[in-house]
Amino acid sequence: LESATSDAWLRGLAAGQAEGLAKGHAAGLSEGREAERAALLAKLLASGMSEEQARRLLD
C-alpha cells in the first residue's frame, strides 16, 4: 500500500510539473510573439510608414 501511494504521489507530482512547464512555455511563446510584433512595428514606423498602416499590416 505504501509503495502504491508513493507511486501515485510521484505520478501526480510529475503531471503537475508537466502542466506547469506547458503553461510556462505557452506564456513565453505569447510574450515572444508580442515582443516580435513590437519590434516589427518599430521598424515599420522608423521606415516612415504611418502607425495606422503598420498596425493594419501586422494584423
C-alpha positions as CSV (number, residue, x, y, z in Angstrom):
1,L,0.0,0.0,0.0
2,E,2.8,2.4,0.9
3,S,4.5,1.8,-2.5
4,A,1.3,2.3,-4.4
5,T,0.7,5.6,-2.5
6,S,4.2,6.7,-3.2
7,D,3.9,5.8,-6.9
8,A,0.6,7.7,-7.2
9,W,2.2,10.7,-5.4
10,L,5.1,10.7,-7.8
11,R,2.8,10.4,-10.9
12,G,0.8,13.4,-9.6
13,L,3.9,15.4,-9.0
14,A,5.2,14.6,-12.5
15,A,1.8,15.6,-14.0
16,G,1.8,18.8,-12.1
17,Q,5.3,19.7,-13.2
18,A,4.5,18.9,-16.9
19,E,1.4,21.1,-16.7
20,G,3.3,23.9,-15.2
21,L,6.0,23.6,-17.8
22,A,3.4,23.6,-20.6
23,K,1.7,26.7,-19.2
24,G,5.1,28.5,-18.8
25,H,6.0,27.6,-22.4
26,A,2.7,28.9,-23.7
27,A,3.2,32.2,-21.8
28,G,6.7,32.5,-23.1
29,L,5.6,32.0,-26.7
30,S,2.9,34.6,-26.3
31,E,5.4,37.1,-24.8
32,G,7.8,36.3,-27.6
33,R,5.2,37.0,-30.2
34,E,4.3,40.3,-28.6
35,A,7.9,41.4,-28.4
36,E,8.4,40.4,-32.1
37,R,5.3,42.3,-33.1
38,A,6.5,45.4,-31.2
39,A,9.9,45.2,-32.9
40,L,8.4,44.9,-36.3
41,L,6.1,47.9,-35.6
42,A,9.1,50.0,-34.5
43,K,10.9,49.1,-37.7
44,L,7.9,49.9,-39.9
45,L,7.5,53.3,-38.1
46,A,11.2,54.0,-38.5
47,S,10.9,53.4,-42.2
48,G,8.4,56.2,-42.5
49,M,5.2,54.1,-42.5
50,S,2.3,55.6,-40.6
51,E,1.2,53.8,-37.4
52,E,-2.2,53.0,-38.9
53,Q,-0.6,51.4,-42.0
54,A,1.9,49.5,-39.9
55,R,-0.8,48.2,-37.5
56,R,-3.0,47.2,-40.4
57,L,-0.1,45.3,-42.0
58,L,0.6,43.4,-38.8
59,D,-3.0,42.5,-38.1
